[in-house]
């Protein structure tokens, strides 16, 4: 039976009883609209923790676009049913006023790794992520936290922040879960039309092709230009970015001389798609 | 026997053994150069915690003035001897590279309460305080933390930050400890000349006189103008501020209609003195 908790004071008491018994708490921070990608994080948490909290909070502070915030899918009953099947202990679903009460005035910001890519196209986004994740770590006092590699840059920002602020939590990155055709699972995929949905897997396919070419010695710029051309011809656009970057620092790379990642953000119809893969 | 620890990894292990036994950890964050003001915090921590950590770290991030940083008094051997007498369990004295290793990129900032007074005269100071205190709470995993009311605005900034980030620590504010003549104890007092030292207690005396006058109905502006005039005549200056403010939010107050505080920052010779009292 998954217990739904909405107040951080009640959560704190729950966690305190677990901690007194020496239990390791795992947390999976989400914005709800759960899919198999999230559930893979939940299963990892279940395996690596004694008690599992899934948080669902559509965090206004990390949306730079009010339309995206308004349209973000929400279905708590469905989410709860999914979490029940995985034996999650607590669904923590606080309201906005619980997370950001009157007088709230604190911001956590990470420079460097948060600045390019998503940071450049979504001003304030990673401040919102870093702040709410710090808060969720405080509220849940989790010893382990599970994040998807789908949001690769977010994972690196969270790792940096946790190291920098000495937060006593271990960050576990989990591989992107894909549909059979390769499309990375995302809560925003439900907003794709049938035609767009049919076209969407090409993003992953072209990223793979580019990564293979780069590994085979093709200059990254040429491989990525070819991918962009193919995707644009198939109806993707406008482009925010399609780049090879250092996997950890997200700094630009011309050659994959250190662990590298291809990262893309591009429109498809009304949806902004993101994806990334290792080179 | 007070154990000196310099690495956060070693501290984490130490704290983990305490936590497994259900012990409550208290922390007193300091910049060293300990005096009776600090020791009153240590004694409060000793009473209210099972284990006590005193941290000594002269935090470069909170100094906006490199000269003040260079001249800040340091005497770890003397500090350690004092802490031994009070039965402190751990002196945590990390180096700068332990607290801010290469690649460090995260900042905690508090708006509102941190902006006027010290915030206006020491740009970046409270970002440095909020960031290092968040780090020290992560490193020590303390359940209680003890701060002096001498740095009144700092205490309010830390309270705001802890509430906002849901850090699981209780903040305990402890009264300012004064010399017999009323001078608030401060590590910077050693930098006063004999003449300045003789003059210094007038700051507290004039604050008291102004508070009494305000409580008796004198308009705050008049009471503070009289105090400033008397202090300037005695050699205090230049003035950063001498104001009545809301005790919690530090917003300006004309009348003490809510808990109010008089706060002063003023030069005396080469030293910048701060003090504050309740109205």
Interface residues (C-beta under 8 A of the other chain):
Chain A: X8 X12 X20 X22 X103 X104 X105 X106 X107 X108 X109 X110 X111 X112 X113 X114 X130 X131 X134 X135 X138 X139 X141 X160 X161 X164 X165 X166 X167 X168
Chain B: X8 X12 X20 X22 X103 X104 X105 X106 X107 X108 X109 X110 X111 X112 X113 X130 X131 X134 X135 X136 X138 X139 X141 X160 X161 X164 X165 X166 X167 X168
